[in-house]
Amino acid sequence: MRTIKIRFVKTNKDSYYLQRKGWFGRWKDIGYSVDMGYGGFYMIYTAKTKEELLDEVLDKHYQVCRKHVEIIEYPTIKIY
């Protein structure tokens, strides 16, 4: 069983994005790279609710089901 340490970040536009705890206790945004052929950029997973966001990240980023992973959730922070 895999353990994932996450926290939600609420933006001032009433949406959430997700961060994971990485090496040395640093928080990193969870997203994906988009390559346009002539340049690329990094998109962050966002959603209106925490449940939608968690389901999307587990499905697309980690590629696991919720019952096959242990989730440790840290307190939500707000960005103004």
C-alpha positions as CSV (number, residue, x, y, z in Angstrom):
1,M,0.0,0.0,0.0
2,R,1.4,3.4,-1.0
3,T,1.4,6.4,1.3
4,I,0.8,9.9,-0.2
5,K,1.3,13.1,1.9
6,I,-0.8,15.9,0.4
7,R,-2.3,19.3,1.2
8,F,-4.9,21.4,-0.6
9,V,-4.3,25.0,-1.5
10,K,-7.3,27.3,-1.9
11,T,-7.0,30.2,-4.3
12,N,-8.9,33.5,-4.2
13,K,-10.9,32.3,-7.3
14,D,-12.7,29.6,-5.2
15,S,-10.7,26.7,-6.7
16,Y,-8.2,24.3,-5.2
17,Y,-4.9,22.8,-6.3
18,L,-2.9,20.1,-4.7
19,Q,0.7,19.8,-3.4
20,R,2.6,16.8,-2.3
21,K,5.4,16.5,0.2
22,G,8.7,15.8,-1.5
23,W,12.3,15.4,-0.4
24,F,13.5,17.2,2.6
25,G,9.9,18.2,3.6
26,R,9.4,20.6,0.6
27,W,6.0,21.0,-0.9
28,K,5.7,20.6,-4.7
29,D,2.7,21.3,-6.9
30,I,1.1,18.3,-8.7
31,G,0.7,18.8,-12.4
32,Y,1.8,17.7,-15.8
33,S,4.0,18.9,-18.6
34,V,2.5,20.1,-21.9
35,D,4.9,20.1,-24.9
36,M,3.8,22.2,-27.9
37,G,6.7,21.3,-30.1
38,Y,8.3,24.7,-30.0
39,G,8.1,25.2,-26.2
40,G,6.4,23.6,-23.2
41,F,4.9,24.6,-19.9
42,Y,3.7,23.0,-16.7
43,M,0.0,22.8,-15.9
44,I,-1.3,22.3,-12.4
45,Y,-4.4,20.2,-11.6
46,T,-7.2,22.4,-10.4
47,A,-10.9,21.9,-9.5
48,K,-13.8,23.5,-7.7
49,T,-14.0,20.9,-4.9
50,K,-11.5,18.9,-3.0
51,E,-13.1,15.5,-3.9
52,E,-13.1,16.2,-7.6
53,L,-9.5,17.3,-7.5
54,L,-8.4,14.3,-5.4
55,D,-10.1,11.8,-7.8
56,E,-8.5,13.5,-10.8
57,V,-5.0,13.5,-9.4
58,L,-5.2,9.9,-8.1
59,D,-6.5,8.8,-11.5
60,K,-4.2,10.8,-13.9
61,H,-1.1,11.4,-11.9
62,Y,-0.7,8.5,-9.5
63,Q,-2.8,6.0,-11.6
64,V,-4.3,4.2,-8.5
65,C,-7.7,3.8,-6.9
66,R,-8.5,5.4,-3.7
67,K,-8.8,2.1,-1.8
68,H,-5.2,1.1,-2.8
69,V,-3.5,4.2,-1.4
70,E,-3.1,5.7,2.1
71,I,-3.6,9.4,2.1
72,I,-2.2,11.7,4.8
73,E,-3.8,15.1,4.5
74,Y,-2.1,18.1,6.0
75,P,-4.1,21.3,6.8
76,T,-5.3,23.4,3.9
77,I,-3.6,26.8,3.2
78,K,-5.2,29.8,1.5
79,I,-3.5,32.0,-1.1
80,Y,-4.7,35.6,-1.4
